């Protein structure tokens, strides 16, 4: 895993300001203690990016989504806070 790539998420969000961000990575990013600091840094980079994002994440088995073999992946979805409506989009999947 290239942990240096995690530091590019916040500048990308602040520069592009997408409404939705979807990231996919190995489940090991969240499942193993040695990777927990990197996962926490990634979440912090997303939630502190301006204009503000709410984050949902889940480990899913990709066989449940049509992949022909079992493969656990971490799916992260972030939604931008909308200052006009003063609301956050809460994602559920």
MDTraj code that builds the backbone (N, CA, C; nanometers):
import mdtraj as md
import numpy as np

residues = "UNK UNK UNK UNK UNK UNK UNK UNK UNK UNK UNK UNK UNK UNK UNK UNK UNK UNK UNK UNK UNK UNK UNK UNK UNK UNK UNK UNK UNK UNK UNK UNK UNK UNK UNK UNK UNK UNK UNK UNK UNK UNK UNK UNK UNK UNK UNK UNK UNK UNK UNK UNK UNK UNK UNK UNK UNK UNK UNK UNK UNK UNK UNK UNK UNK UNK UNK UNK UNK UNK UNK UNK UNK UNK UNK UNK UNK UNK UNK UNK UNK UNK UNK UNK UNK UNK UNK UNK UNK UNK UNK UNK UNK".split()
xyz = np.array([
    [0.0842, -0.1177, 0.0000],
    [0.0000, 0.0000, 0.0000],
    [0.0887, 0.1240, 0.0000],
    [0.0584, 0.2163, -0.0870],
    [0.1312, 0.3415, -0.0949],
    [0.0639, 0.4426, -0.0014],
    [0.1140, 0.4513, 0.1212],
    [0.0498, 0.5384, 0.2204],
    [0.0688, 0.6861, 0.1889],
    [0.1693, 0.7196, 0.1099],
    [0.1880, 0.8606, 0.0723],
    [0.0730, 0.9115, -0.0129],
    [0.0069, 0.8217, -0.0846],
    [-0.1077, 0.8621, -0.1669],
    [-0.2228, 0.9129, -0.0813],
    [-0.2292, 0.8704, 0.0448],
    [-0.3370, 0.9146, 0.1333],
    [-0.3332, 1.0654, 0.1551],
    [-0.2155, 1.1251, 0.1462],
    [-0.2017, 1.2687, 0.1698],
    [-0.2505, 1.3538, 0.0525],
    [-0.2804, 1.2911, -0.0604],
    [-0.3293, 1.3670, -0.1761],
    [-0.4806, 1.3830, -0.1758],
    [-0.5483, 1.3123, -0.0867],
    [-0.6943, 1.3168, -0.0832],
    [-0.7452, 1.4552, -0.0430],
    [-0.6918, 1.5115, 0.0654],
    [-0.7407, 1.6412, 0.1132],
    [-0.7189, 1.7533, 0.0109],
    [-0.5986, 1.7698, -0.0473],
    [-0.5833, 1.8754, -0.1479],
    [-0.6730, 1.8544, -0.2708],
    [-0.6953, 1.7276, -0.3073],
    [-0.7823, 1.6994, -0.4206],
    [-0.9263, 1.7426, -0.3894],
    [-0.9749, 1.7088, -0.2695],
    [-1.1106, 1.7478, -0.2309],
    [-1.1253, 1.8996, -0.2251],
    [-1.0255, 1.9670, -0.1703],
    [-1.0330, 2.1123, -0.1569],
    [-1.0204, 2.1822, -0.2921],
    [-0.9476, 2.1214, -0.3844],
    [-0.9317, 2.1819, -0.5161],
    [-1.0508, 2.1564, -0.6076],
    [-1.0979, 2.0336, -0.6105],
    [-1.2059, 1.9961, -0.7022],
    [-1.3451, 2.0118, -0.6423],
    [-1.3566, 2.0006, -0.5095],
    [-1.4836, 2.0122, -0.4369],
    [-1.5939, 1.9233, -0.4960],
    [-1.5667, 1.7933, -0.5118],
    [-1.6712, 1.7057, -0.5665],
    [-1.7855, 1.6870, -0.4667],
    [-1.9041, 1.6619, -0.5172],
    [-2.0191, 1.6366, -0.4294],
    [-2.0042, 1.5032, -0.3585],
    [-1.9531, 1.4041, -0.4299],
    [-1.9377, 1.2689, -0.3771],
    [-1.7981, 1.2187, -0.4102],
    [-1.7367, 1.1490, -0.3160],
    [-1.6075, 1.0835, -0.3364],
    [-1.6252, 0.9364, -0.3035],
    [-1.5803, 0.8491, -0.3919],
    [-1.5848, 0.7055, -0.3674],
    [-1.4428, 0.6517, -0.3779],
    [-1.3986, 0.5843, -0.2726],
    [-1.2667, 0.5219, -0.2700],
    [-1.2820, 0.3734, -0.2442],
    [-1.1931, 0.2955, -0.3005],
    [-1.1923, 0.1509, -0.2808],
    [-1.0500, 0.1101, -0.2491],
    [-1.0347, 0.0228, -0.1512],
    [-0.9016, -0.0218, -0.1115],
    [-0.9136, -0.1612, -0.0516],
    [-0.8011, -0.2177, -0.0204],
    [-0.8001, -0.3476, 0.0442],
    [-0.8619, -0.3380, 0.1835],
    [-0.9309, -0.4427, 0.2242],
    [-0.9922, -0.4447, 0.3571],
    [-0.8871, -0.4372, 0.4668],
    [-0.7636, -0.4718, 0.4345],
    [-0.6556, -0.4680, 0.5331],
    [-0.6302, -0.3271, 0.5867],
    [-0.6714, -0.2256, 0.5122],
    [-0.6509, -0.0886, 0.5597],
    [-0.7252, -0.0633, 0.6899],
    [-0.8375, -0.1276, 0.7090],
    [-0.9163, -0.1065, 0.8300],
    [-0.9101, -0.2264, 0.9257],
    [-0.8793, -0.3443, 0.8742],
    [-0.8876, -0.4657, 0.9556],
    [-0.7642, -0.4967, 1.0401],
    [-0.6488, -0.4458, 1.0058],
    [-0.5272, -0.4790, 1.0790],
    [-0.4765, -0.3600, 1.1586],
    [-0.4372, -0.3866, 1.2812],
    [-0.3930, -0.2803, 1.3729],
    [-0.2767, -0.2008, 1.3157],
    [-0.1859, -0.2661, 1.2438],
    [-0.0696, -0.1935, 1.1913],
    [-0.1080, -0.0899, 1.0853],
    [-0.2258, -0.1043, 1.0262],
    [-0.2717, -0.0083, 0.9256],
    [-0.3693, 0.0945, 0.9820],
    [-0.4082, 0.0793, 1.1068],
    [-0.5110, 0.1655, 1.1654],
    [-0.4716, 0.3128, 1.1627],
    [-0.3446, 0.3430, 1.1856],
    [-0.3025, 0.4835, 1.1835],
    [-0.3192, 0.5438, 1.0443],
    [-0.2956, 0.4652, 0.9401],
    [-0.3128, 0.5148, 0.8029],
    [-0.4605, 0.5358, 0.7714],
    [-0.5437, 0.4430, 0.8149],
    [-0.6877, 0.4556, 0.7940],
    [-0.7409, 0.5791, 0.8666],
    [-0.6996, 0.5989, 0.9903],
    [-0.7431, 0.7169, 1.0660],
    [-0.6965, 0.8453, 0.9999],
    [-0.5754, 0.8451, 0.9455],
    [-0.5243, 0.9634, 0.8753],
    [-0.6084, 0.9912, 0.7507],
    [-0.6451, 0.8869, 0.6777],
    [-0.7286, 0.9038, 0.5595],
    [-0.8638, 0.9647, 0.5974],
    [-0.9283, 0.9114, 0.7000],
    [-1.0567, 0.9667, 0.7438],
    [-1.0431, 1.1118, 0.7892],
    [-0.9363, 1.1410, 0.8609],
    [-0.9126, 1.2787, 0.9069],
    [-0.8926, 1.3725, 0.7872],
    [-0.8180, 1.3271, 0.6866],
    [-0.7948, 1.4096, 0.5676],
    [-0.9254, 1.4383, 0.4940],
    [-1.0154, 1.3423, 0.4920],
    [-1.1439, 1.3627, 0.4244],
    [-1.2340, 1.4552, 0.5061],
    [-1.2466, 1.4287, 0.6354],
    [-1.3421, 1.5053, 0.7169],
    [-1.2966, 1.6482, 0.7445],
    [-1.1675, 1.6754, 0.7367],
    [-1.1198, 1.8122, 0.7609],
    [-1.1034, 1.8921, 0.6325],
    [-1.1228, 1.8297, 0.5172],
    [-1.1152, 1.9025, 0.3909],
    [-1.2298, 2.0036, 0.3843],
    [-1.2028, 2.1194, 0.3269],
    [-1.3059, 2.2217, 0.3115],
    [-1.3705, 2.2049, 0.1759],
    [-1.4999, 2.2103, 0.1608],
    [-1.5988, 2.2699, 0.2481],
    [-1.6542, 2.1784, 0.3561],
    [-1.6114, 2.0580, 0.3692],
    [-1.6572, 1.9661, 0.4727],
    [-1.7263, 1.8449, 0.4131],
    [-1.6930, 1.7291, 0.4639],
    [-1.7467, 1.6038, 0.4109],
    [-1.7866, 1.5113, 0.5248],
    [-1.8964, 1.4401, 0.5048],
    [-1.9330, 1.3320, 0.5947],
    [-1.8888, 1.2019, 0.5280],
    [-1.8508, 1.1039, 0.6091],
    [-1.7896, 0.9828, 0.5562],
    [-1.8623, 0.8591, 0.6073],
    [-1.8828, 0.7648, 0.5173],
    [-1.9319, 0.6315, 0.5512],
    [-1.8353, 0.5313, 0.4915],
    [-1.8145, 0.4200, 0.5608],
    [-1.7281, 0.3164, 0.5049],
    [-1.7783, 0.1800, 0.5478],
    [-1.7433, 0.0821, 0.4673],
    [-1.7872, -0.0540, 0.4951],
    [-1.6956, -0.1509, 0.4214],
    [-1.6666, -0.2644, 0.4842],
    [-1.5943, -0.3724, 0.4185],
    [-1.6992, -0.4631, 0.3564],
    [-1.6879, -0.4845, 0.2266],
    [-1.7846, -0.5672, 0.1557],
    [-1.7127, -0.6823, 0.0860],
    [-1.7844, -0.7917, 0.0692],
    [-1.7331, -0.9041, -0.0082],
    [-1.7810, -0.8836, -0.1508],
    [-1.6894, -0.8668, -0.2424],
    [-1.7243, -0.8307, -0.3785],
    [-1.8000, -0.9404, -0.4524],
    [-1.7984, -1.0621, -0.4007],
    [-1.8780, -1.1686, -0.4622],
    [-2.0271, -1.1351, -0.4518],
    [-2.0655, -1.0580, -0.3516],
    [-2.2041, -1.0153, -0.3352],
    [-2.2457, -0.9121, -0.4400],
    [-2.1475, -0.8595, -0.5143],
    [-2.1740, -0.7575, -0.6159],
    [-2.1343, -0.8046, -0.7552],
    [-2.1275, -0.9378, -0.7725],
    [-2.1061, -0.9928, -0.9054],
    [-1.9659, -1.0371, -0.9396],
    [-1.8686, -1.0133, -0.8535],
    [-1.7330, -1.0613, -0.8815],
    [-1.7333, -1.2135, -0.8665],
    [-1.6691, -1.2874, -0.9559],
    [-1.6785, -1.4333, -0.9516],
    [-1.5986, -1.5001, -0.8398],
    [-1.5291, -1.4246, -0.7591],
    [-1.4505, -1.4831, -0.6499],
    [-1.4656, -1.3972, -0.5257],
    [-1.4548, -1.4583, -0.4070],
    [-1.4644, -1.3786, -0.2842],
    [-1.3438, -1.2855, -0.2706],
    [-1.3707, -1.1610, -0.2473],
    [-1.2637, -1.0630, -0.2276],
    [-1.3192, -0.9507, -0.1425],
    [-1.2641, -0.9347, -0.0228],
    [-1.3100, -0.8290, 0.0671],
    [-1.2392, -0.6986, 0.0321],
    [-1.3203, -0.5937, 0.0180],
    [-1.2686, -0.4616, -0.0164],
    [-1.3308, -0.3582, 0.0759],
    [-1.2556, -0.2541, 0.1045],
    [-1.3028, -0.1412, 0.1828],
    [-1.3594, -0.0376, 0.0861],
    [-1.4848, -0.0012, 0.1054],
    [-1.5483, 0.1020, 0.0241],
    [-1.5717, 0.2228, 0.1145],
    [-1.5217, 0.3378, 0.0713],
    [-1.5374, 0.4632, 0.1459],
    [-1.6144, 0.5600, 0.0573],
    [-1.7207, 0.6176, 0.1124],
    [-1.7993, 0.7162, 0.0395],
    [-1.8065, 0.8424, 0.1245],
    [-1.7735, 0.9548, 0.0636],
    [-1.7790, 1.0840, 0.1329],
    [-1.8736, 1.1761, 0.0564],
    [-1.9573, 1.2475, 0.1293],
    [-2.0512, 1.3421, 0.0695],
    [-2.0215, 1.4816, 0.1224],
    [-2.0192, 1.5780, 0.0310],
    [-1.9890, 1.7170, 0.0676],
    [-2.1039, 1.7790, 0.1462],
    [-2.0683, 1.8550, 0.2471],
    [-2.1635, 1.9327, 0.3263],
    [-2.2127, 2.0485, 0.2409],
    [-2.3418, 2.0663, 0.2324],
    [-2.4005, 2.1719, 0.1509],
    [-2.4360, 2.2909, 0.2392],
    [-2.3581, 2.3979, 0.2267],
    [-2.3801, 2.5161, 0.3120],
    [-2.5107, 2.5874, 0.2789],
    [-2.5579, 2.5745, 0.1554],
    [-2.6825, 2.6432, 0.1184],
    [-2.8018, 2.5851, 0.1937],
    [-2.8045, 2.4547, 0.2085],
    [-2.9181, 2.3913, 0.2769],
    [-2.8864, 2.3578, 0.4213],
    [-2.7622, 2.3813, 0.4614],
    [-2.7173, 2.3496, 0.5973],
    [-2.7431, 2.2030, 0.6312],
    [-2.7214, 2.1177, 0.5351],
    [-2.7453, 1.9755, 0.5599],
    [-2.6285, 1.8931, 0.5080],
    [-2.6171, 1.7753, 0.5646],
    [-2.5187, 1.6790, 0.5192],
    [-2.5932, 1.5635, 0.4542],
    [-2.5301, 1.5060, 0.3567],
    [-2.5861, 1.3866, 0.2945],
    [-2.5329, 1.2673, 0.3697],
    [-2.6214, 1.1873, 0.4244],
    [-2.5803, 1.0670, 0.4935],
    [-2.6021, 0.9492, 0.4019],
    [-2.4971, 0.8763, 0.3826],
    [-2.4991, 0.7682, 0.2859],
    [-2.5228, 0.6350, 0.3532],
    [-2.5972, 0.5523, 0.2843],
    [-2.6257, 0.4199, 0.3358],
    [-2.6186, 0.3234, 0.2183],
    [-2.5486, 0.2130, 0.2417],
    [-2.5415, 0.1093, 0.1378],
    [-2.5326, -0.0251, 0.2011],
])
top = md.Topology()
chain = top.add_chain()
for i, resn in enumerate(residues, 1):
    res = top.add_residue(resn, chain, resSeq=i)
    for name in ("N", "CA", "C"):
        top.add_atom(name, md.element.get_by_symbol(name[0]), res)
traj = md.Trajectory(xyz[None], top)
